Amino acid sequence: MDVRQYYKKLHELEATMPEANAVVVSFETPDGGKAGVLTEVPRRNACQLMLEGRAQLASDAEAEEFRQN
């Protein structure tokens, strides 16, 4: 991927996220990443993980449950 395109997409995705932190759900990765792990990360990191196909944004219900525990 072109670096300019990557950062353009990153900034566009960041602009759509209102909160400073986001809860993401991981995908299984070839380097040992486990699927289904919930983690709260800064907005920028969440966007990077989503662009790289390593995580997706958690649903509102999942995020709420994660933050209560």
C-alpha positions as CSV (number, residue, x, y, z in Angstrom):
1,M,0.0,0.0,0.0
2,D,1.2,3.5,-0.8
3,V,2.2,5.4,2.4
4,R,0.2,8.5,1.4
5,Q,-2.9,6.4,0.8
6,Y,-2.4,4.6,4.2
7,Y,-2.2,7.9,6.1
8,K,-5.1,9.4,4.2
9,K,-7.3,6.5,5.1
10,L,-6.0,6.6,8.6
11,H,-7.0,10.3,9.0
12,E,-10.4,9.7,7.4
13,L,-11.1,6.8,9.7
14,E,-9.9,8.8,12.8
15,A,-12.3,11.6,11.9
16,T,-15.3,9.3,12.1
17,M,-14.5,8.2,15.7
18,P,-15.8,10.7,18.3
19,E,-14.2,9.2,21.4
20,A,-10.6,9.5,22.4
21,N,-10.4,5.8,23.1
22,A,-12.0,2.8,21.4
23,V,-12.6,-0.8,22.3
24,V,-11.5,-3.2,19.6
25,V,-12.0,-6.9,19.0
26,S,-8.9,-8.7,17.7
27,F,-8.8,-11.2,14.8
28,E,-6.6,-14.2,14.6
29,T,-3.3,-13.4,12.9
30,P,-0.5,-15.5,11.5
31,D,2.0,-14.2,14.0
32,G,0.1,-15.6,17.0
33,G,-2.7,-13.0,17.6
34,K,-5.7,-14.4,19.3
35,A,-9.2,-13.9,18.0
36,G,-11.9,-12.2,20.1
37,V,-9.7,-10.4,22.6
38,L,-11.2,-7.0,23.6
39,T,-8.9,-4.1,24.3
40,E,-9.3,-0.4,24.9
41,V,-6.8,1.6,22.9
42,P,-6.3,5.2,21.8
43,R,-8.3,6.2,18.7
44,R,-5.2,6.3,16.4
45,N,-4.1,2.8,17.4
46,A,-7.7,1.4,16.9
47,C,-7.7,2.9,13.4
48,Q,-4.3,1.4,12.6
49,L,-5.4,-2.0,13.8
50,M,-8.6,-1.8,11.7
51,L,-6.7,-0.7,8.5
52,E,-4.2,-3.5,8.9
53,G,-7.0,-6.1,9.3
54,R,-5.9,-7.1,12.8
55,A,-9.0,-5.9,14.7
56,Q,-12.5,-4.5,14.3
57,L,-14.4,-1.9,16.4
58,A,-16.4,-3.6,19.2
59,S,-20.1,-3.1,19.2
60,D,-21.6,-0.7,21.7
61,A,-22.8,-3.5,23.9
62,E,-19.4,-5.2,23.9
63,A,-17.6,-2.0,24.7
64,E,-20.0,-1.2,27.5
65,E,-19.6,-4.6,29.0
66,F,-15.8,-4.4,28.7
67,R,-15.6,-1.0,30.4
68,Q,-17.8,-2.2,33.3
69,N,-15.4,-5.1,34.1
